[in-house]
Amino acid sequence: MPDKIAPQLASELQALLIKGFQALSRGDFTTAGDCCQQLLQRQPDLPQGHFLVGLLGLESKDRKTAFNAFQSTVRLDPDHAAAWAQLARLYMTEGQVNRADAALRETLRIKPSDPMVLDLIGTTLTQMGEHGAAQAFFDRACAGRPNFPPFMQNLANNLVYHGDAEGADRIFRDIIRLQPDSPQAHWALATSSRAKDTAHINEMQQCVRRRGEDPRANAFYYYAIGKEYEDLQQWPQAFDAFAAGARARRSTVEYDEAAEIEMFDFLEQRYTPQWLAEGPAGNPDTSPIFVLGQPRTGTTLVERIITSHSQAHSAGELQQFGLGLRRLADYRNPKRFSAELFAAAANLDPAKVGSLYLQTSQKMRGDTPRFVDKLPQNYLMIPLILKALPNAKIVHLVRDPMDACFASFKQLFADAYLHSYQQEEMARHHARYHRLMKVWRERFPGRFFDISYEATASDLEPNARALIEFLDLPWEPACLDFHQQGAAVTTASAVQVREPAHTRSIGRWRRYESQLQPMREALQGAGIPVE
């Protein structure tokens, strides 16, 4: 509280704050909003009131309000560590890494001990790719508030990234002991280790029965059950679980297929060789390597091959290129990618686009001459990358269409790839992607390198050598031992890429050939050959 508040007013404000925070914690946004309004009417310079507004903005997905409120909080109280930590995380999600770094330094200046703030710092460091530093803060958060599942989940996820599956599993099991019906912990436990029996499956099935119709929770449970049935090679049960998980997840997301069709059509129409040849030059920097394509097609495998080289660092799946386009085009549409965005992006100064990308990715690039950005969706932006960063290297993963589609269908994603939860939608999306890559290949020959997942997994060395040669790097034998890397992996492949190259996933869709007929027919109907 500000120092010069009358005792009675201070008491009233404190009561309103408590009421507001309690309402927010139970999801009562109306009451929380009323408390915010009363607080700031009575005391406009109350930092805690602005902070409560910021938290309400976060919970109600009003990012602009959250930004403004947290900024007001630190103006009124420069030592409000929680507001600085929230700003750091928000700036990172907007791709404003330098501002995030500055807010993080302010947070650390205050030497916070609040476990919530420590956990937020760990989350922001994770987004920056500083997983070792993040682990220390997650450890401190868990020590400061023991047996608090959200903090435990973040620490366990960090251990998975570092390859410590045993340590992560212990924490996931501890979470489940504390909260037996914890969908995310059950799912994380299933994905971090290989099932040996049906004990955990039975436990999750009981959770589903108790929950009833709860699609958000059931998506986690069904995908976890499917993964463990696959571990046990019980293929029919696995597919039934994946299909149930996909139905549950699809009911909670809004996939606008018409807008996606419009976007793909616009990309094909607008981004021509003539467009690429026109206008000023981009940034000549040679350090970026983009690894892209569809998700679950081997992008992490190829990234690990490249970053086993002494001259290349993994920057993770950076959103920076697309976010840079949004900022420079002043694009306000909540859709991450759209025809509107690409219409505006076509007229941007390519040097500014390239320079902003390099500037905002600096924190994640490491200190090697080259760095890898492996965001799969960058395939949409290949012409823009070629123009903004003409000396960057682009590597495109090619995988059997049915295996690629099924690999996405059986994966629960966070907030991307909304097309992947229904067989025909997945297939139609893949057909659009396939056509677009054919267009890019014809229009920009030799400007990117196609590498086959199947060929690389089956015969690693010649494909790895061809890849490294394309990147203009000298050959290093370490590129064949990618699975021995200690660096963190923050994708769904975090466990698999710590193994040598294998062919277990090639042709896996055939285990479910009869169940996947809708997907197969939709691909064939779109002109995609399925062998």
C-alpha positions in Angstrom: 0.0 0.0 0.0 1.2 3.6 -0.6 2.4 5.1 2.7 -0.1 8.0 3.1 -3.4 6.1 3.0 -5.8 6.6 5.9 -6.1 3.5 8.1 -9.8 3.0 7.3 -9.2 3.3 3.5 -6.2 1.0 3.7 -8.4 -1.6 5.4 -11.1 -1.3 2.8 -8.6 -1.5 0.0 -7.0 -4.6 1.6 -10.4 -6.3 1.8 -11.1 -5.5 -1.8 -7.7 -6.9 -2.9 -8.3 -10.1 -1.0 -11.8 -10.4 -2.5 -10.5 -9.7 -6.0 -7.7 -12.2 -5.8 -9.9 -14.9 -4.4 -12.5 -14.3 -7.1 -9.8 -14.5 -9.8 -8.5 -17.7 -8.4 -11.9 -19.4 -8.7 -12.5 -18.0 -12.2 -15.1 -15.4 -11.2 -13.9 -12.7 -13.6 -17.0 -10.5 -13.1 -16.4 -10.1 -9.3 -12.7 -9.7 -9.9 -13.4 -7.0 -12.4 -15.7 -5.2 -10.0 -13.1 -5.2 -7.3 -10.5 -3.8 -9.8 -12.9 -1.0 -10.7 -13.6 -0.1 -7.0 -9.9 -0.3 -6.1 -8.8 2.1 -8.8 -11.7 4.5 -8.2 -10.7 4.8 -4.6 -7.0 4.8 -5.0 -5.8 5.2 -8.7 -2.1 4.9 -7.8 -2.5 1.6 -5.9 0.2 -0.8 -7.5 -1.6 -3.9 -6.2 -4.8 -2.8 -7.9 -3.1 -2.4 -11.3 -1.4 -5.8 -10.7 -4.8 -7.4 -10.1 -6.0 -5.8 -13.4 -3.0 -7.3 -15.1 -3.7 -10.8 -13.8 -7.4 -10.4 -14.8 -6.2 -9.4 -18.3 -4.1 -12.5 -18.5 -6.8 -14.9 -17.3 -9.4 -13.4 -19.7 -6.8 -13.4 -22.6 -6.8 -9.6 -22.9 -3.1 -9.2 -23.5 -3.2 -5.5 -24.2 -4.9 -4.8 -20.8 -2.4 -7.1 -19.1 0.6 -5.3 -20.6 -0.7 -1.9 -19.7 -1.6 -2.9 -16.2 1.8 -4.5 -15.4 3.6 -1.5 -16.9 1.5 0.8 -14.7 2.4 -1.4 -11.7 6.1 -1.1 -12.2 5.8 2.7 -12.8 4.1 3.1 -9.5 6.3 0.5 -7.7 9.6 -0.1 -9.5 10.4 -2.9 -7.0 7.3 -5.0 -7.8 9.1 -8.2 -8.8 5.9 -10.1 -9.8 4.9 -7.4 -12.3 8.4 -7.3 -13.8 8.3 -11.1 -14.1 4.9 -11.0 -15.8 6.2 -8.4 -18.2 9.3 -10.4 -19.1 7.1 -13.4 -20.0 4.6 -11.3 -22.0 7.4 -9.6 -23.9 8.9 -13.1 -24.8 5.6 -14.3 -26.1 5.5 -11.2 -28.4 9.1 -11.9 -29.6 10.4 -8.7 -28.0 13.4 -10.5 -26.5 15.4 -7.4 -25.7 12.5 -5.9 -23.7 12.0 -9.3 -22.0 15.6 -9.4 -21.1 15.5 -5.9 -19.6 12.4 -6.8 -17.6 14.0 -10.0 -16.4 17.1 -8.0 -15.2 14.7 -5.7 -13.2 13.1 -8.8 -11.6 16.5 -10.3 -10.7 17.7 -6.9 -9.3 15.0 -7.1 -6.7 16.3 -10.6 -5.6 12.9 -12.1 -5.4 12.0 -15.0 -3.1 8.3 -15.4 -3.9 8.0 -18.9 -5.4 5.5 -17.6 -8.0 8.0 -15.1 -9.2 10.8 -17.6 -9.3 8.6 -20.0 -11.4 7.8 -17.1 -13.8 11.5 -16.4 -14.2 12.1 -20.0 -15.0 9.4 -20.0 -17.6 10.8 -16.9 -19.3 14.3 -18.4 -19.3 12.9 -21.5 -20.9 11.4 -19.4 -23.7 14.8 -17.8 -24.1 16.4 -21.2 -24.5 18.4 -20.9 -21.2 17.2 -24.3 -19.8 20.0 -24.7 -17.3 19.4 -21.4 -15.7 15.6 -22.1 -15.8 16.1 -25.3 -13.9 17.7 -23.5 -11.0 14.7 -21.2 -10.6 12.2 -24.0 -10.9 14.2 -25.8 -8.2 13.9 -22.8 -5.9 10.2 -22.3 -6.6 9.6 -25.9 -5.6 11.7 -25.5 -2.5 9.8 -22.3 -1.6 6.4 -23.9 -2.0 6.8 -27.7 -1.7 4.1 -30.0 -3.2 2.6 -27.4 -5.4 1.8 -29.2 -8.7 2.1 -26.3 -11.2 5.7 -25.6 -10.0 6.5 -29.3 -9.9 5.2 -29.8 -13.5 7.5 -27.0 -14.8 10.5 -28.6 -13.1 9.7 -32.0 -14.4 9.2 -30.7 -17.9 12.6 -29.1 -17.7 14.1 -32.4 -16.6 12.5 -34.1 -19.7 14.1 -31.5 -21.9 17.5 -32.3 -20.4 17.1 -36.0 -20.9 16.5 -36.9 -17.2 13.4 -39.0 -17.7 13.8 -40.8 -14.4 13.9 -37.6 -12.4 10.9 -36.2 -14.3 8.9 -39.4 -13.9 9.5 -39.3 -10.1 8.0 -35.8 -10.0 5.1 -36.6 -12.3 4.2 -39.5 -10.0 4.5 -37.2 -7.0 2.1 -34.8 -8.7 -0.3 -37.7 -9.3 -0.1 -38.7 -5.7 -1.0 -35.2 -4.7 -3.7 -34.8 -7.4 -4.7 -38.2 -8.6 -6.9 -36.6 -11.3 -4.2 -34.5 -13.0 -4.6 -34.8 -16.7 -1.4 -33.0 -17.7 0.8 -34.9 -15.3 -0.6 -38.2 -16.5 0.0 -37.3 -20.1 3.5 -36.0 -19.4 4.3 -39.2 -17.5 3.1 -41.3 -20.4 5.1 -39.4 -23.0 8.3 -39.3 -21.0 8.8 -43.0 -20.6 7.9 -46.3 -22.2 5.0 -48.3 -20.7 5.7 -51.8 -19.6 2.2 -52.9 -18.5 -1.4 -51.5 -18.4 -1.3 -50.3 -14.8 -1.1 -46.6 -15.7 -3.6 -47.1 -18.5 -6.1 -48.5 -16.0 -5.5 -45.6 -13.6 -6.2 -43.1 -16.4 -9.3 -44.9 -17.6 -10.7 -44.6 -14.1 -10.0 -40.8 -14.2 -11.9 -40.5 -17.5 -14.9 -42.4 -16.0 -14.9 -40.1 -12.9 -14.6 -37.0 -15.0 -17.3 -37.8 -17.5 -17.7 -35.3 -20.3 -14.7 -33.0 -19.9 -13.1 -32.7 -23.4 -10.1 -30.6 -22.3 -9.1 -33.1 -19.6 -10.1 -36.2 -21.6 -7.9 -35.1 -24.5 -4.8 -35.4 -22.3 -6.0 -38.8 -20.9 -6.9 -40.4 -24.2 -3.7 -39.3 -26.0 -1.7 -40.6 -23.0 -3.6 -43.9 -23.1 -3.0 -44.2 -26.8 0.7 -43.7 -26.4 1.0 -46.4 -23.8 -1.1 -48.8 -25.8 1.4 -48.2 -28.7 4.3 -48.9 -26.3 2.6 -52.3 -25.6 1.9 -52.9 -29.3 -1.8 -53.1 -28.7 -2.6 -51.4 -31.9 -6.5 -51.4 -32.0 -6.7 -50.1 -28.5 -4.1 -47.4 -29.3 -6.0 -46.1 -32.3 -9.3 -46.0 -30.4 -7.7 -43.9 -27.7 -6.0 -41.6 -30.2 -9.3 -41.1 -32.1 -11.2 -40.4 -28.8 -8.5 -37.9 -27.8 -8.7 -36.2 -31.2 -12.5 -35.9 -31.0 -12.2 -34.4 -27.5 -9.5 -31.9 -28.6 -11.3 -31.0 -31.8 -14.4 -30.0 -29.8 -12.4 -27.4 -27.9 -10.7 -25.6 -30.8 -11.9 -23.5 -33.7 -10.2 -24.4 -37.0 -11.0 -22.0 -39.8 -10.3 -24.1 -42.9 -11.8 -21.5 -45.3 -9.3 -18.9 -44.0 -6.4 -21.4 -44.4 -7.4 -22.1 -48.0 -7.5 -18.3 -48.6 -4.0 -18.0 -47.1 -2.5 -20.8 -49.2 -4.1 -19.4 -52.4 -2.8 -15.9 -51.6 0.8 -17.2 -51.0 0.8 -19.0 -54.3 -0.6 -16.0 -56.1 1.6 -13.3 -54.6 5.0 -14.7 -54.0 6.5 -15.1 -57.4 10.1 -15.1 -58.7 9.4 -11.6 -60.0 8.4 -10.5 -56.5 11.6 -11.9 -55.1 13.7 -10.1 -57.7 12.1 -6.7 -57.1 13.0 -4.1 -54.5 16.0 -3.7 -52.1 18.2 -6.4 -50.8 17.8 -8.1 -47.5 20.3 -8.6 -44.6 23.4 -10.6 -45.9 24.0 -12.4 -42.6 25.0 -16.0 -43.2 24.3 -17.4 -39.7 20.7 -18.6 -39.8 19.7 -22.2 -40.8 16.0 -22.8 -41.0 14.8 -26.4 -40.6 11.1 -26.6 -41.6 8.2 -28.6 -42.9 5.3 -30.4 -41.3 5.5 -31.2 -37.6 6.5 -34.8 -36.5 8.4 -35.4 -39.8 11.9 -35.5 -38.4 12.7 -31.8 -38.0 14.2 -32.5 -34.6 16.3 -35.4 -35.9 17.8 -33.2 -38.6 18.3 -30.2 -36.2 20.3 -32.5 -33.9 22.5 -33.7 -36.7 23.3 -30.1 -37.6 23.8 -28.9 -34.1 26.2 -31.8 -33.3 28.5 -29.8 -35.5 30.9 -27.5 -33.6 29.9 -24.5 -35.6 26.1 -24.7 -35.1 23.8 -24.0 -32.2 20.2 -25.0 -31.6 18.0 -21.9 -31.1 14.9 -24.0 -30.8 11.6 -23.4 -32.4 11.7 -19.6 -32.8 8.5 -17.6 -33.4 10.7 -14.5 -34.2 10.4 -14.4 -38.0 6.6 -14.4 -38.0 6.4 -12.1 -35.0 8.8 -9.7 -36.8 6.4 -9.6 -39.7 3.5 -8.8 -37.4 5.4 -6.0 -35.7 6.7 -4.3 -38.9 3.3 -4.7 -40.6 1.4 -3.5 -37.5 -0.8 -6.6 -37.9 -3.4 -6.9 -35.1 -5.4 -10.0 -36.2 -5.2 -12.7 -33.5 -4.7 -15.3 -36.2 -1.0 -16.2 -36.2 -0.9 -16.6 -40.0 -3.4 -15.3 -42.6 -3.8 -13.9 -46.1 -4.0 -10.5 -44.5 -0.6 -10.9 -42.8 1.1 -12.1 -46.0 -0.5 -9.3 -48.0 1.1 -6.7 -45.6 4.4 -8.6 -45.4 4.9 -8.6 -49.2 5.5 -4.8 -49.0 7.9 -4.7 -46.1 11.6 -3.6 -46.4 13.4 -7.0 -46.5 16.5 -5.6 -44.8 14.4 -4.5 -41.8 12.7 -7.9 -41.7 16.0 -9.7 -41.7 17.6 -7.4 -39.2 14.7 -7.5 -36.8 14.8 -11.3 -36.9 18.5 -11.4 -36.1 18.1 -8.8 -33.4 15.2 -10.6 -31.6 16.8 -14.0 -31.9 20.2 -12.9 -30.5 19.5 -14.2 -27.0 18.8 -17.7 -28.3 21.5 -18.0 -31.0 24.4 -19.1 -28.8 28.0 -18.1 -29.7 28.7 -20.4 -32.7 28.9 -19.0 -36.2 25.6 -20.6 -37.2 22.3 -21.3 -35.5 19.3 -23.5 -36.3 15.7 -22.2 -36.1 13.5 -25.3 -36.4 10.0 -23.9 -36.4 8.1 -26.2 -38.8 5.6 -23.5 -39.9 8.4 -21.4 -41.4 7.7 -23.3 -44.7 4.9 -20.8 -45.2 7.5 -18.0 -45.3 10.2 -19.4 -47.5 10.0 -16.6 -50.1 10.1 -14.0 -47.3 13.1 -15.7 -45.7 14.8 -15.8 -49.1 14.3 -12.1 -49.5 15.0 -10.9 -46.0 18.0 -13.3 -45.4 19.3 -14.2 -48.8 22.3 -16.1 -47.4 20.4 -18.1 -44.9 20.2 -21.9 -45.5 16.8 -23.6 -45.6 16.3 -27.3 -45.0 12.9 -28.9 -45.7 11.9 -32.3 -44.3 10.1 -34.7 -46.6 8.2 -37.6 -45.2 5.6 -40.2 -46.4 2.3 -38.4 -46.5 0.4 -41.0 -44.5 3.1 -41.3 -41.8 3.3 -37.5 -41.6 -0.5 -37.1 -41.3 -0.9 -39.9 -38.8 2.1 -38.7 -36.7 0.3 -35.3 -36.2 -3.1 -36.9 -35.7 -1.8 -39.0 -32.7 0.0 -36.0 -31.1 -1.6 -33.6 -28.7 -0.3 -30.1 -29.5 -0.4 -27.0 -27.3 -2.0 -24.3 -29.4 -0.9 -24.9 -33.0 -1.8 -27.3 -35.8 -5.6 -27.1 -35.2 -6.1 -29.1 -38.4 -4.6 -32.2 -37.0 -7.6 -33.5 -34.9 -9.8 -34.8 -37.7 -8.6 -37.2 -40.4 -10.0 -35.5 -43.5 -9.0 -32.0 -42.2 -5.5 -33.3 -41.5 -5.3 -34.8 -45.0 -6.6 -31.7 -46.8 -4.2 -29.5 -44.9 -1.3 -31.8 -45.9 -2.4 -31.6 -49.5 -2.3 -27.8 -49.4 1.2 -27.9 -47.8 2.4 -30.4 -50.4 1.2 -28.3 -53.3 2.7 -25.1 -51.8 6.1 -26.8 -51.4 5.9 -27.9 -55.0 5.3 -24.3 -56.0 8.2 -23.0 -54.0 10.5 -25.8 -55.4 9.6 -24.8 -59.0 9.8 -21.0 -58.4 13.0 -21.0 -56.3 15.1 -23.9 -57.5 18.2 -24.7 -55.5 17.3 -22.3 -52.8 16.4 -24.9 -50.2 17.4 -28.5 -49.5 14.9 -31.4 -49.4 15.9 -34.2 -47.1 14.0 -37.4 -46.7 13.1 -38.6 -43.2 12.9 -42.2 -44.3 16.3 -42.1 -46.2 18.0 -40.4 -43.3 16.7 -42.7 -40.6 17.5 -45.8 -42.8 21.0 -44.7 -43.9 22.3 -41.9 -41.8 25.8 -41.1 -42.9 25.3 -40.3 -46.7 22.3 -38.2 -45.9 24.0 -36.4 -43.0 27.0 -35.7 -45.2 24.9 -34.3 -48.0 23.1 -32.1 -45.5 26.3 -30.7 -43.9 27.7 -30.1 -47.4 24.6 -28.1 -48.4 25.2 -26.0 -45.3 28.7 -25.2 -46.4 30.2 -26.7 -43.3 33.2 -29.0 -43.1 32.2 -32.6 -42.2 32.5 -33.6 -38.6 32.0 -37.3 -37.4 30.1 -35.9 -34.3 27.1 -35.3 -36.7 26.5 -39.1 -36.7 26.4 -39.2 -32.9 23.6 -36.6 -32.5 21.9 -38.7 -29.8 24.8 -38.2 -27.4 24.2 -34.4 -27.2 23.5 -33.1 -23.8 21.6 -30.0 -24.9 18.0 -29.6 -24.0 15.2 -30.6 -26.5 11.9 -28.8 -26.1 9.7 -30.6 -28.5 7.5 -33.7 -28.6 10.6 -35.6 -29.7 12.6 -34.9 -26.5 12.8 -38.6 -25.6 13.2 -40.1 -29.1 16.1 -37.9 -30.2 18.3 -39.2 -27.4 18.4 -42.6 -29.2 20.4 -43.4 -32.4 18.6 -43.1 -35.7 15.9 -45.8 -36.0 13.2 -46.9 -38.5 10.5 -47.8 -36.1 8.2 -45.0 -37.2 8.5 -45.6 -40.9 5.3 -47.1 -42.2 3.7 -47.0 -38.7 0.4 -45.9 -40.2 0.0 -49.3 -41.7 -0.7 -50.7 -38.2 -3.9 -48.7 -38.5 -4.6 -49.0 -42.2 -8.3 -49.9 -42.0 -9.0 -47.1 -39.4 -7.1 -44.5 -41.5 -9.1 -45.0 -44.7 -10.8 -41.5 -44.4 -7.3 -39.9 -44.2 -6.0 -42.0 -47.1 -9.0 -41.3 -49.3 -8.8 -37.6 -48.7 -5.1 -37.5 -49.6 -5.7 -39.5 -52.8 -8.7 -37.3 -53.6 -6.4 -34.3 -53.4 -3.9 -35.9 -55.8 -1.4 -37.0 -53.2 -0.1 -40.5 -54.0 -0.3 -43.0 -51.2 1.8 -46.2 -51.7 
